[in-house]
Amino acid sequence: MSLWAPRLGVDLMKKNGWRGAGGLACAAAFLFATQALAQALPADLEKSWRATRLPDSSLSLVVQEIGGPRLMAMNASTPRNPASVMKMVTTWSALSGLGPDYTWRTAFHAKGGGQIDAQGSLAGPLYLKAGGDPLLTIEDLWGLLRELRLRGIKNLTEVVVDRSRFGRVSTDPGEFDGAADRPYNASPDAMMVGLGAVRLLFQPDRQARKWIPIVDPPLQGIRINGDIKWSNVACPGSPSIATQIVPAGRDIVVNVSGTAAGSCGEFSVYRLALSQPDYFSALFQMLWKELGGTLAKGLRDGKVAAGAEPVVWHESESLANTIRQINKQSNNVMARTLFLTLGAERMGEGATPQSGASATLAVLNGQRVDTRGWVLDNGAGLSREGRVTADGLAGMLDAAWRSPLMPEFISSLAISGVDGTVRRRLRNDEVKGMAHLKTGTLRDVRALAGYVLGASGKRYILVSIVNDERSAGVRAFDDALVSWLAAR
């Protein structure tokens, strides 16, 4: 008997509370019975796993036919770091806990609904109630400000930004891996616009053989320093550009270096140059000025005053559409914001990662998902502490499949060989389009989970999580496993 079936037996004995000498007395009979539930790896998969040279103890695996038997399992009840596969937990919990048509509202309020004098000066402050929209764009904010101008509002004394929907959730973008300027490390914020990142656009001047840098949006106080060298080689792919964000008095200098082939044409990179509140403040002031408005005192944090009435507001995309962005593109700050939103809706305003975790676990436990051993800290998987079990995650995927919301959830996952984080994987004809998956990648972590449609029309749940310093070696095995299921 392969090591795979005995390991499943150990997991199931633990799950059913069999411990100690009494449990060992019936272990042999139990393991014999479990052979019907978990087959040994087929020879080609066994070979693929051995080729990874990873220890069996590093892998948690569950493969289960939906509505049928469990085909494989290993270390299924061992808590492991799932990296970005954690986003499946957040998105499913929010989808089922809030509903697919849930939206976020960002609203401006003012005394009397916006009383102005003959010069267009607003009576009292303009209040902005931040809704925690994970994907409020610059265009959305511009549209809101334009609506204010259409109502005759031109001159503002001050803008009070109410972020009370979330509590103290700001994070240090450099804390996780020291890359404080990378968008994947962006801090969540109830009043986030454009994910808080600036675009560094480089346009080619072919005659002068140099790159023209542009900051988008052109926020006051942000400038680019340094040169990207021009190369005449054939385009090798996306340019690799180094950046360093350096405060210089009141300004922010983005030092750039690297080489880019002119044949590649115009290209962009995105960077975090300011904190979320500072970015929003600079963006608001720039857009308001462009629209012909004035602002005397600037922006400050506070609360919407009692009696202030809504003037204009923006409703976001639906939650069902939002989770497609999160899962297919594996967006960290959007997942964190959704995690906090679930906390705010289920546990009350002032949401924190702790209330987000409590709300998520409450939703899952209500669906009888086994969350024993789970650690939910930020909802995105950009963490060294987050933990799930393959067994529990497979149970969650089974609950999602049996839910009326199954189509919305599955459509949020990347399609093998087609889009998202697996668009360059599993592209052969037999597998392309046959799996909806979520990937997870961190140093020492590789994970893959989702659904695979077999050639027979049967569908399978797959969860594979490896925690090991050589975890990158599991990719070929995971791809072989998906291909094997697609051929069944």
C-alpha positions as CSV (number, residue, x, y, z in Angstrom):
1,M,0.0,0.0,0.0
2,S,1.3,3.5,-0.9
3,L,2.2,6.0,1.8
4,W,-0.8,8.1,0.6
5,A,-3.5,5.8,1.9
6,P,-2.0,5.4,5.4
7,R,-1.5,9.1,5.7
8,L,-5.1,9.6,4.9
9,G,-6.0,7.1,7.6
10,V,-4.0,9.1,10.2
11,D,-5.8,12.3,9.1
12,L,-9.2,10.7,9.4
13,M,-8.4,9.1,12.7
14,K,-7.4,12.5,14.1
15,K,-10.5,14.1,12.7
16,N,-12.7,11.5,14.4
17,G,-10.9,11.8,17.7
18,W,-9.0,8.4,17.7
19,R,-6.0,8.8,20.0
20,G,-3.7,6.7,22.0
21,A,-3.4,2.9,22.5
22,G,-7.1,2.3,22.0
23,G,-7.0,4.0,18.6
24,L,-3.9,2.0,17.6
25,A,-5.7,-1.3,18.4
26,C,-8.1,-0.7,15.5
27,A,-5.7,1.2,13.2
28,A,-5.0,-1.7,10.9
29,A,-8.7,-2.3,10.3
30,F,-9.3,1.4,9.8
31,L,-6.5,1.8,7.3
32,F,-7.8,-1.1,5.3
33,A,-11.2,0.5,5.1
34,T,-9.7,3.9,4.0
35,Q,-8.0,2.3,1.0
36,A,-11.4,2.6,-0.8
37,L,-11.4,6.3,-0.1
38,A,-7.9,7.2,-1.1
39,Q,-6.1,5.5,-4.0
40,A,-2.4,5.4,-4.3
41,L,-0.9,7.9,-6.7
42,P,-0.9,6.7,-10.3
43,A,2.5,5.8,-11.5
44,D,3.1,8.9,-13.6
45,L,2.0,11.2,-10.7
46,E,4.1,9.2,-8.2
47,K,7.1,9.8,-10.5
48,S,6.3,13.5,-10.9
49,W,6.1,13.9,-7.1
50,R,9.4,12.1,-6.5
51,A,11.0,14.3,-9.2
52,T,10.3,17.4,-6.9
53,R,12.6,15.9,-4.3
54,L,10.4,17.5,-1.7
55,P,9.7,15.6,1.5
56,D,6.3,14.0,1.9
57,S,5.9,15.9,5.1
58,S,6.0,19.3,3.2
59,L,2.8,18.6,1.2
60,S,-0.9,18.8,2.1
61,L,-3.1,17.4,-0.6
62,V,-6.7,16.7,-1.2
63,V,-8.3,15.5,-4.5
64,Q,-12.0,14.8,-4.3
65,E,-14.7,14.1,-6.9
66,I,-17.6,16.4,-6.3
67,G,-20.5,14.3,-5.1
68,G,-18.1,11.3,-5.1
69,P,-15.2,9.7,-3.3
70,R,-12.0,11.3,-2.1
71,L,-9.3,10.2,-4.5
72,M,-6.1,11.3,-2.7
73,A,-5.1,12.9,0.5
74,M,-1.9,13.6,2.4
75,N,-1.4,15.6,5.6
76,A,-4.9,17.0,5.0
77,S,-5.4,18.2,8.5
78,T,-2.0,19.9,8.9
79,P,-2.3,23.7,9.1
80,R,-0.2,25.3,6.4
81,N,0.5,28.8,4.9
82,P,-1.5,28.9,1.7
83,A,-0.1,32.3,0.4
84,S,-2.6,33.9,-2.0
85,V,-4.9,30.9,-2.0
86,M,-6.1,32.6,1.2
87,K,-8.0,35.0,-1.1
88,M,-10.4,32.2,-1.9
89,V,-11.4,32.1,1.7
90,T,-12.0,35.9,1.8
91,T,-13.8,36.1,-1.5
92,W,-16.1,33.2,-0.8
93,S,-16.9,34.3,2.7
94,A,-17.7,37.8,1.5
95,L,-19.7,36.6,-1.5
96,S,-21.8,34.2,0.7
97,G,-21.9,36.6,3.7
98,L,-22.8,39.8,1.9
99,G,-24.4,38.7,-1.4
100,P,-23.3,39.1,-5.0
101,D,-25.1,42.4,-5.5
102,Y,-23.4,44.1,-2.5
103,T,-21.9,47.5,-3.3
104,W,-19.7,50.1,-1.6
105,R,-20.9,53.7,-1.4
106,T,-18.6,56.7,-1.3
107,A,-20.5,59.9,-0.5
108,F,-20.0,63.6,0.0
109,H,-22.2,65.3,2.6
110,A,-22.8,68.9,3.5
111,K,-25.0,71.1,5.7
112,G,-28.4,71.4,4.2
113,G,-27.4,69.1,1.4
114,G,-25.0,71.7,-0.1
115,Q,-26.0,75.3,0.6
116,I,-23.9,77.8,-1.4
117,D,-23.8,81.6,-1.8
118,A,-23.7,83.5,-5.1
119,Q,-20.0,82.9,-5.6
120,G,-20.4,79.1,-5.2
121,S,-18.9,79.0,-1.7
122,L,-20.2,76.0,0.4
123,A,-21.6,76.8,3.8
124,G,-19.4,74.8,6.3
125,P,-17.1,71.9,5.6
126,L,-17.6,69.3,2.8
127,Y,-17.7,65.8,4.4
128,L,-16.6,62.7,2.7
129,K,-17.9,59.4,4.0
130,A,-15.4,56.8,2.9
131,G,-17.0,53.5,2.1
132,G,-14.0,51.1,1.8
133,D,-14.5,50.6,-1.9
134,P,-11.7,48.2,-2.9
135,L,-11.5,49.6,-6.5
136,L,-12.5,53.3,-6.5
137,T,-10.7,54.7,-9.5
138,I,-9.3,58.1,-10.3
139,E,-12.0,58.5,-12.9
140,D,-14.7,57.7,-10.3
141,L,-13.3,60.4,-8.0
142,W,-13.2,62.8,-10.8
143,G,-16.8,62.0,-11.6
144,L,-17.8,62.7,-8.0
145,L,-16.1,66.1,-8.0
146,R,-17.6,67.0,-11.3
147,E,-21.0,66.3,-9.9
148,L,-20.2,68.8,-7.1
149,R,-19.2,71.4,-9.6
150,L,-22.4,70.8,-11.6
151,R,-24.4,71.7,-8.4
152,G,-22.6,75.0,-8.3
153,I,-20.2,74.2,-5.6
154,K,-16.9,75.9,-6.3
155,N,-15.2,77.2,-3.1
156,L,-14.5,74.9,-0.2
157,T,-13.2,75.9,3.3
158,E,-12.1,72.3,4.2
159,V,-12.8,68.7,3.4
160,V,-13.3,66.3,6.3
161,V,-12.6,62.7,5.4
162,D,-14.5,60.2,7.6
163,R,-12.6,56.8,7.5
164,S,-14.5,55.4,10.5
165,R,-15.8,52.4,8.6
166,F,-12.4,50.9,9.3
167,G,-10.4,51.2,12.5
168,R,-6.6,51.5,12.7
169,V,-5.7,49.4,9.7
170,S,-2.8,51.2,8.2
171,T,0.2,49.0,7.7
172,D,3.9,49.6,6.9
173,P,4.3,48.7,3.2
174,G,7.9,47.7,3.9
175,E,7.2,45.4,6.8
176,F,6.6,42.2,4.9
177,D,9.6,42.0,2.6
178,G,11.3,45.5,2.6
179,A,9.8,46.4,-0.8
180,A,7.9,49.4,0.4
181,D,7.3,50.9,-3.0
182,R,5.7,47.8,-4.6
183,P,1.9,47.9,-5.1
184,Y,1.4,44.4,-3.7
185,N,2.4,45.8,-0.3
186,A,-0.1,48.6,-0.3
187,S,-1.8,49.4,2.9
188,P,-5.6,49.1,3.1
189,D,-7.6,52.3,3.7
190,A,-11.2,53.1,3.8
191,M,-10.6,56.0,1.3
192,M,-8.4,54.3,-1.2
193,V,-8.3,55.5,-4.8
194,G,-6.5,53.8,-7.6
195,L,-5.0,51.2,-5.2
196,G,-2.8,54.1,-3.9
197,A,-0.2,53.6,-6.6
198,V,1.3,56.1,-9.2
199,R,2.1,55.0,-12.7
200,L,5.6,55.8,-14.0
201,L,5.2,56.0,-17.7
202,F,8.2,55.9,-20.0
203,Q,7.8,57.1,-23.6
204,P,10.4,56.5,-26.2
205,D,12.2,59.3,-28.0
206,R,13.6,57.3,-30.9
207,Q,15.5,60.1,-32.5
208,A,17.3,61.0,-29.3
209,R,17.5,57.4,-28.1
210,K,16.2,58.1,-24.7
211,W,13.2,57.6,-22.5
212,I,10.9,60.4,-21.4
213,P,9.5,59.8,-17.9
214,I,6.0,60.9,-16.9
215,V,4.3,60.6,-13.5
216,D,0.6,59.7,-13.7
217,P,-1.3,61.2,-12.0
218,P,1.0,64.3,-12.0
219,L,0.7,64.9,-8.3
220,Q,2.5,67.9,-6.9
221,G,5.8,67.1,-5.2
222,I,6.5,63.8,-6.9
223,R,9.3,63.8,-9.5
224,I,11.5,61.2,-11.2
225,N,15.2,61.3,-11.1
226,G,17.7,59.2,-13.0
227,D,17.9,57.6,-16.4
228,I,16.6,54.5,-18.1
229,K,19.3,53.4,-20.6
230,W,18.3,52.9,-24.2
231,S,19.0,49.6,-25.9
232,N,18.8,48.7,-29.5
233,V,18.2,44.9,-29.0
234,A,15.1,43.1,-30.0
235,C,12.4,43.4,-27.3
236,P,13.2,40.7,-24.7
237,G,9.9,41.3,-22.8
238,S,8.8,43.6,-20.1
239,P,11.7,45.9,-19.0
240,S,13.2,45.4,-15.6
241,I,13.4,48.8,-13.9
242,A,14.8,49.5,-10.4
243,T,13.2,52.2,-8.4
244,Q,13.9,53.9,-5.0
245,I,11.5,56.3,-3.3
246,V,13.4,59.0,-1.4
247,P,11.9,61.9,0.6
248,A,13.4,65.2,-0.3
249,G,12.0,67.9,2.0
250,R,8.4,68.3,1.0
251,D,8.9,66.4,-2.2
252,I,9.1,62.7,-3.1
253,V,11.9,61.7,-5.5
254,V,11.6,58.4,-7.4
255,N,15.1,57.4,-8.4
256,V,15.0,55.1,-11.5
257,S,17.6,53.0,-13.1
258,G,17.8,50.1,-15.6
259,T,17.8,49.4,-19.3
260,A,14.9,49.1,-21.8
261,A,14.9,48.2,-25.4
262,G,13.5,50.9,-27.7
263,S,11.8,48.2,-29.7
264,C,9.6,47.4,-26.8
265,G,7.9,50.8,-27.1
266,E,6.1,52.7,-24.3
267,F,5.9,51.0,-21.0
268,S,4.7,51.6,-17.4
269,V,5.6,50.5,-13.9
270,Y,3.4,51.2,-10.8
271,R,4.9,52.2,-7.5
272,L,3.8,53.4,-4.0
273,A,5.2,56.9,-3.5
274,L,2.9,58.2,-0.8
275,S,0.8,56.8,2.1
276,Q,-2.9,56.2,1.2
277,P,-4.1,59.3,3.1
278,D,-1.4,61.5,1.5
279,Y,-2.0,60.1,-1.9
280,F,-5.7,60.8,-1.6
281,S,-5.2,64.3,-0.3
282,A,-2.8,65.2,-3.2
283,L,-5.1,63.6,-5.8
284,F,-8.2,65.4,-4.4
285,Q,-6.5,68.7,-4.5
286,M,-5.2,68.2,-8.0
287,L,-8.5,67.1,-9.5
288,W,-10.5,69.8,-7.6
289,K,-8.2,72.5,-8.9
290,E,-8.4,71.1,-12.5
291,L,-12.2,71.4,-12.2
292,G,-11.9,75.1,-11.3
293,G,-12.5,74.6,-7.6
294,T,-10.8,76.3,-4.6
295,L,-9.9,74.8,-1.2
296,A,-8.9,77.1,1.6
297,K,-7.8,74.8,4.5
298,G,-7.1,71.5,2.9
299,L,-8.2,68.0,4.1
300,R,-8.3,66.5,7.5
301,D,-9.6,63.3,9.2
302,G,-12.8,63.5,11.1
303,K,-16.4,62.4,11.2
304,V,-19.5,63.4,9.2
305,A,-21.3,65.9,11.3
306,A,-24.7,65.2,12.6
307,G,-27.3,66.6,10.3
308,A,-25.1,66.8,7.3
309,E,-27.0,65.5,4.3
310,P,-25.8,63.6,1.2
311,V,-25.0,65.7,-1.8
312,V,-23.5,63.3,-4.4
313,W,-22.3,59.7,-4.1
314,H,-20.8,56.9,-6.1
315,E,-21.9,53.2,-6.0
316,S,-19.2,50.7,-6.8
317,E,-19.2,47.7,-9.0
318,S,-21.0,44.7,-7.5
319,L,-19.2,42.3,-5.1
320,A,-19.5,39.6,-7.7
321,N,-17.6,41.6,-10.2
322,T,-15.1,42.8,-7.7
323,I,-14.0,39.3,-6.6
324,R,-13.0,38.6,-10.2
325,Q,-10.4,41.3,-10.0
326,I,-9.2,40.0,-6.6
327,N,-8.9,36.3,-7.5
328,K,-7.9,36.4,-11.2
329,Q,-5.2,39.1,-10.6
330,S,-4.5,38.1,-7.0
331,N,-4.8,41.6,-5.7
332,N,-3.6,41.9,-2.1
333,V,-4.9,45.3,-1.0
334,M,-8.3,44.7,-2.6
335,A,-8.5,41.4,-0.7
336,R,-7.5,43.1,2.6
337,T,-10.2,45.8,2.0
338,L,-12.9,43.1,1.3
339,F,-11.8,41.3,4.5
340,L,-12.3,44.5,6.5
341,T,-15.6,45.2,4.7
342,L,-17.0,41.8,5.9
343,G,-15.8,42.7,9.4
344,A,-17.6,46.1,9.2
345,E,-20.9,44.6,7.9
346,R,-21.0,41.7,10.4
347,M,-19.3,43.1,13.4
348,G,-19.8,46.9,13.2
349,E,-17.9,50.0,12.0
350,G,-14.3,50.4,13.0
351,A,-13.4,47.1,11.4
352,T,-9.9,45.6,12.0
353,P,-8.2,42.5,10.8
354,Q,-9.4,40.8,14.0
355,S,-13.1,41.6,13.3
356,G,-12.6,40.6,9.7
357,A,-11.3,37.2,10.8
358,S,-14.1,36.7,13.3
359,A,-16.7,37.5,10.6
360,T,-15.1,35.2,8.1
361,L,-14.9,32.3,10.5
362,A,-18.5,32.9,11.5
363,V,-19.7,32.6,7.9
364,L,-17.6,29.5,7.2
365,N,-18.6,27.8,10.5
366,G,-22.2,28.5,9.6
367,Q,-21.6,26.4,6.4
368,R,-20.0,23.6,8.6
369,V,-16.6,24.2,7.1
370,D,-13.9,22.7,9.4
371,T,-11.7,25.7,10.3
372,R,-9.8,24.0,13.1
373,G,-6.2,25.1,13.0
374,W,-6.9,28.1,10.7
375,V,-5.2,31.5,11.3
376,L,-6.7,34.4,9.4
377,D,-4.8,37.6,9.8
378,N,-5.2,39.9,6.7
379,G,-7.4,38.0,4.2
380,A,-4.9,38.3,1.4
381,G,-2.3,35.7,2.1
382,L,0.6,38.1,2.1
383,S,1.6,36.8,5.5
384,R,3.9,34.4,7.3
385,E,1.3,33.6,10.0
386,G,-1.8,32.7,7.9
387,R,-2.8,29.1,8.0
388,V,-5.5,26.8,6.6
389,T,-5.8,23.0,6.2
390,A,-6.3,21.2,2.9
391,D,-9.2,19.3,4.4
392,G,-11.0,22.5,5.5
393,L,-10.3,24.3,2.3
394,A,-11.6,21.4,0.3
395,G,-14.7,21.4,2.5
396,M,-15.2,25.1,1.7
397,L,-14.9,24.5,-2.0
398,D,-17.5,21.8,-1.7
399,A,-19.8,24.1,0.2
400,A,-19.3,26.8,-2.5
401,W,-20.1,24.2,-5.3
402,R,-23.4,23.3,-3.6
403,S,-24.4,26.9,-3.1
404,P,-26.7,28.9,-5.5
405,L,-23.8,31.4,-5.6
406,M,-21.5,28.7,-7.2
407,P,-21.4,30.4,-10.7
408,E,-20.4,33.8,-9.3
409,F,-17.6,32.3,-7.2
410,I,-16.1,30.0,-9.9
411,S,-16.2,32.7,-12.5
412,S,-13.9,34.7,-10.2
413,L,-11.1,32.1,-10.5
414,A,-8.4,32.1,-13.1
415,I,-9.0,29.7,-16.1
416,S,-6.2,27.4,-16.9
417,G,-4.2,28.6,-19.9
418,V,-6.6,31.5,-20.5
419,D,-6.4,34.3,-17.9
420,G,-5.3,35.5,-14.5
421,T,-2.4,33.9,-12.8
422,V,-2.6,30.7,-14.8
423,R,-2.8,32.2,-18.3
424,R,0.7,30.9,-19.0
425,R,0.2,27.5,-17.4
426,L,-1.7,24.4,-18.6
427,R,-2.1,25.7,-22.1
428,N,-2.2,22.3,-24.0
429,D,-5.4,21.5,-25.7
430,E,-6.5,18.8,-23.2
431,V,-6.2,21.1,-20.1
432,K,-6.7,24.7,-21.4
433,G,-10.0,26.0,-20.1
434,M,-10.7,22.8,-18.0
435,A,-9.8,24.2,-14.6
436,H,-10.7,27.2,-12.5
437,L,-7.9,27.8,-10.1
438,K,-6.3,30.1,-7.5
439,T,-2.5,30.1,-7.1
440,G,-0.4,31.1,-4.1
441,T,3.3,32.0,-4.1
442,L,5.5,33.2,-1.3
443,R,9.1,32.4,-0.4
444,D,8.9,28.8,0.8
445,V,5.2,28.5,-0.1
446,R,3.5,27.2,-3.2
447,A,-0.3,26.5,-3.3
448,L,-2.9,25.6,-5.9
449,A,-6.6,25.1,-5.3
450,G,-9.8,25.1,-7.3
451,Y,-12.0,22.9,-9.6
452,V,-11.0,20.7,-12.5
453,L,-13.5,19.4,-15.1
454,G,-12.6,15.9,-16.3
455,A,-13.1,14.6,-19.8
456,S,-15.9,12.4,-18.4
457,G,-17.9,15.4,-17.3
458,K,-17.1,14.8,-13.7
459,R,-15.7,17.7,-11.7
460,Y,-13.0,17.5,-9.0
461,I,-11.9,19.6,-6.1
462,L,-8.1,20.1,-5.9
463,V,-6.1,21.5,-3.0
464,S,-2.3,21.3,-3.0
465,I,-0.2,23.3,-0.5
466,V,3.6,22.9,0.0
467,N,5.6,24.7,2.7
468,D,9.3,24.1,2.2
469,E,12.3,26.1,1.3
470,R,12.4,24.3,-2.1
471,S,8.6,24.7,-2.6
472,A,9.0,26.1,-6.2
473,G,9.8,22.5,-7.3
474,V,6.2,21.5,-6.9
475,R,4.9,23.4,-9.9
476,A,5.5,20.5,-12.4
477,F,3.7,18.1,-10.1
478,D,0.7,20.4,-9.6
479,D,0.4,20.9,-13.4
480,A,0.7,17.1,-13.9
481,L,-2.1,16.6,-11.3
482,V,-4.4,19.1,-13.0
483,S,-3.7,17.4,-16.4
484,W,-4.4,14.0,-14.9
485,L,-7.8,15.1,-13.6
486,A,-8.7,16.8,-16.8
487,A,-8.1,13.6,-18.7
488,R,-10.4,11.5,-16.3
